[in-house]
Every structure is written in C-alpha cells, then in structure tokens.
C-alpha cells in the first residue's frame, strides 16, 4: 500500500484534508490514516477510530432497515406509501410504493432540493432543534407536488427516504434511530454507529465544519438528529464491518441483497442505482456517498476483488479530492 500512502499524503497535503481514510482487503486492514482536527477550538486531532457524520451515507442504513422489514413480511416492496401514511402528505401519489422510494423513482416533490445546496445555506424551513424523530419531519415534507409519475424516471430524492423512515416508524411503533440500530447496527456488529444529536455529541466524535478553515460548525444547518435521508455517525471500521455483514447475509437475506444491488437503468453518466445503494457504472462495486454542510463521505465495496475503501471528512467538500484519486487507483473503469 505504499503507492496508496504516497497518493493519500500528497492529496491530503495539497487539499488541506481533514478526516480519515481506510482501505481493507477482505478482513485485513491494508491502510488507515487520519488528518486534521476533530475539534478546532480545542485542537483535538482526528483519529482513525473517531466517529464522523456521513450524511446521505445513512440512506444505505435506511434501505437495509426497510429491506429487513420486507424480509420478515412487515411490508413488501409493493406496499404503497398511502396505505401507511393515511391522510398525511396528501400530495404524494397514491401509487407510490416502497420500491419507488428506495430507487428514487417515486416522482414526489423533494423537501430538500440538492440543486440549490450550498455548504453555508440554512435550508430547513423549521428550527432544526424540532427535528428529532421521523414523524417530526412531516412539518417539512408537505406542500411539494408530484414532479413525475411513479416509476417514470430516476430523480435523487431526500424526502423519499424520510417518508420511508416515517413508514417504518408507523408499522413498528419504534423511533427510526432505534429501529436502524436493532435491524442493521446490532446484526452487523457495529459498535460505534448511531443517529446522534448534533447538540450533544459525545467524546470521540468529529465536529462538522462548513469550510476548510474557520470555526463555523454545521450545528445550525442540519436537523438536530438525522433520519432516513441522512445524519448517522460512524467510524470507518464500522463501515468495513457493515460491508462484510451485508454481503455475507447477516443483515438481510442474500437474495434480497442481490436484488438491492441489481441495477436499474443508468441514474446518471457515472453511476447506476439499486435499492438504496449507488452502483459503479462498469463494475460490481457498490457505493455509499454523502455530502452536506460539514460532511463529505464515500465508501466503496468491490465484491470481485473483496476490496473496501472509505474516505470521510468533517468539512463540506474535503473528501472529494481524495475520493477522485482513490477511485482512479482502486476502481478504474
């Protein structure tokens, strides 16, 4: 891994990277290193075992939670959102199903349009401290008309994964963050992964910063606790455990995982999409990715080579120079 180390150190130095990097081959850690500060005020350095937020990387956890409910018959991929939402969110088309939501093909209006995203934007329409459970998000999900017919086309949609979390809460009676822990984290052996509140982060957790320098954190920019579309905190060791557990059938049945990573028509020019997971355009690699105020993240598992690599940063754009370089090195076209 000397070539990877040289690459990582050079790109990290050039870009001012703050975060952590890890590469696994099978169950063996081949490379891991941390850079920058987890807390700038106290000058606490990042470490390879620090917990980082992974933004939309949480969508993979949501998908696995929902698919575990499909596996035990709580609901099916063809279950409609309307059958569980009742009169709530009336602008969602009655034909929208769990599968449409998981594949970003629901066509529902999105409460958080990433086309207008900026690292320092205040995007929530209610005070962020009011968003603690999935049900709380009903206050921001409503009022957005359908933009296309269910199943018609792929359109990345944050709101759809919040709707999935609301549905999961309603059918189980459990808060979504507890459900994700029971259905995904515990079976996968994840000891450091949780939907933490940003206003009471425990020790060993990186604070998210809006920019490469400066002291402004993301605490006023994101919901106080994430839900189906983002906001979980984890370590890179837990991410490696997750990939191993999922691909070996310890979270959902292997046949359901195979369906989750079976690609639909191309999502864009670079990636395909399954059920809650991005898929490499020309290989078998499976991808989770997240980007938000104070967060940037990508984790890639290639079952063909049994290689996993992850980059996470506690700044809004910090991960991407390293992601680009590692992708070209470890997952070439």
C-alpha positions, -999 to 999 in steps of 0.1 A, spaced: 0 0 0 30 23 -3 15 37 -35 -18 45 -18 1 61 12 21 83 -11 -11 93 -30 -31 100 1 -4 120 18 1 141 -13 -35 148 -20 -42 155 17 -14 180 19 -24 197 -13 -61 199 -3 -59 205 34 -79 173 40 -95 169 74 -108 134 80 -99 97 77 -91 72 51 -92 34 52 -85 5 27 -94 -31 35 -86 -63 16 -110 -89 29 -109 -87 66 -74 -73 66 -68 -35 72 -43 -26 45 -42 11 51 -57 37 75 -48 72 84 -64 104 98 -57 140 91 -67 174 105 -88 183 135 -119 168 150 -125 199 171 -108 231 160 -114 251 192 -97 225 214 -73 214 187 -83 178 191 -69 158 162 -89 134 140 -81 97 146 -89 66 126 -114 55 153 -133 88 156 -169 89 147 -178 111 117 -212 120 103 -218 105 68 -248 125 56 -266 106 29 -245 75 35 -273 69 60 -296 60 31 -279 26 29 -288 21 66 -324 31 58 -326 8 28 -313 -21 49 -338 -13 77 -366 -12 53 -355 -44 34 -353 -62 68 -390 -53 73 -397 -66 38 -378 -98 46 -399 -105 77 -432 -97 59 -439 -65 78 -445 -49 44 -434 -55 8 -417 -36 -19 -451 -31 -35 -466 -17 -3 -479 18 -11 -469 48 10 -505 58 11 -516 26 29 -494 36 58 -494 74 57 -532 76 56 -543 112 51 -508 127 58 -488 141 29 -517 141 5 -497 153 -25 -478 120 -27 -493 100 -55 -514 70 -42 -494 47 -65 -460 54 -49 -445 22 -34 -417 13 -11 -397 2 -42 -403 35 -59 -390 53 -28 -359 31 -24 -350 35 -61 -355 73 -62 -383 67 -88 -412 79 -67 -416 113 -85 -426 130 -53 -416 166 -47 -385 169 -26 -383 190 6 -345 193 2 -335 201 -34 -298 195 -37 -296 215 -69 -298 246 -46 -275 232 -20 -246 253 -6 -223 245 24 -233 275 44 -270 276 35 -298 275 61 -321 251 42 -345 239 69 -379 256 70 -384 250 107 -360 254 136 -335 225 134 -339 215 171 -375 205 163 -364 177 140 -357 148 163 -379 119 151 -390 109 116 -426 120 124 -413 155 132 -403 158 95 -440 159 84 -437 196 92 -412 200 63 -422 172 39 -456 186 30 -466 210 2 -445 196 -26 -465 183 -56 -455 153 -76 -430 162 -103 -433 129 -123 -454 98 -124 -443 70 -100 -417 48 -117 -412 71 -147 -377 82 -141 -348 84 -116 -345 116 -96 -324 117 -65 -348 125 -36 -341 131 0 -377 133 10 -385 98 -2 -361 83 23 -376 104 51 -410 90 40 -396 55 43 -384 63 78 -419 76 88 -435 44 73 -410 22 92 -418 40 125 -455 36 120 -455 -1 112 -432 -10 141 -440 16 167 -403 23 172 -384 56 166 -364 52 134 -330 56 150 -338 27 174 -351 6 145 -320 11 125 -299 1 155 -319 -31 160 -322 -40 124 -288 -31 110 -262 -20 135 -266 -48 160 -268 -77 135 -237 -62 117 -218 -58 149 -215 -20 146 -204 -7 180 -198 30 172 -227 38 147 -258 58 158 -280 87 149 -265 111 174 -279 145 183 -256 173 170 -262 194 201 -249 167 225 -221 150 206 -201 126 228 -163 125 230 -146 108 202 -169 124 176 -158 149 149 -175 183 147 -185 192 112 -172 224 98 -186 244 69 -153 253 52 -117 241 51 -107 267 76 -125 288 102 -146 279 133 -181 278 119 -197 244 126 -228 229 110 -249 226 142 -274 253 130 -276 239 94 -288 204 99 -316 187 118 -306 181 154 -310 143 147 -310 128 113 -334 103 100 -340 82 68 -322 105 44 -290 112 64 -274 121 97 -259 89 111 -224 89 127 -200 60 123 -163 50 121 -145 37 91 -140 4 110 -178 1 114 -183 8 77 -159 -21 69 -179 -43 93 -211 -33 76 -200 -43 41 -188 -77 54 -220 -83 73 -243 -73 45 -225 -92 18 -225 -124 40 -262 -123 47 -261 -112 83 -284 -82 79 -308 -91 52 -312 -124 33 -286 -128 5 -313 -130 -22 -327 -97 -11 -292 -81 -10 -287 -94 -46 -319 -75 -56 -307 -44 -38 -275 -43 -59 -292 -52 -91 -290 -20 -112 -319 -3 -129 -313 19 -160 -285 44 -155 -290 70 -128 -266 94 -145 -235 92 -167 -212 79 -139 -233 57 -116 -262 33 -116 -286 27 -87 -302 -2 -69 -323 -2 -37 -307 25 -16 -271 19 -29 -252 35 -58 -235 11 -82 -204 16 -102 -211 22 -139 -190 -6 -152 -180 -29 -124 -196 -47 -94 -186 -21 -69 -213 -8 -45 -211 27 -32 -225 48 -3 -220 85 -5 -229 116 15 -225 153 12 -239 180 35 -229 211 55 -198 200 73 -198 164 59 -184 146 28 -181 109 25 -178 79 2 -174 42 9 -169 16 -18 -170 -22 -17 -160 -42 -47 -171 -79 -42 -150 -90 -72 -117 -80 -55 -131 -81 -19 -117 -46 -15 -133 -19 6 -122 17 9 -137 47 26 -130 84 28 -148 107 53 -142 144 60 -156 167 86 -158 195 61 -183 201 33 -160 194 4 -130 179 20 -134 143 9 -137 148 -29 -100 153 -40 -91 121 -22 -122 102 -34 -113 111 -70 -77 100 -67 -86 67 -49 -114 59 -73 -90 61 -102 -64 40 -84 -87 13 -68 -117 12 -90 -106 20 -125 -130 19 -154 
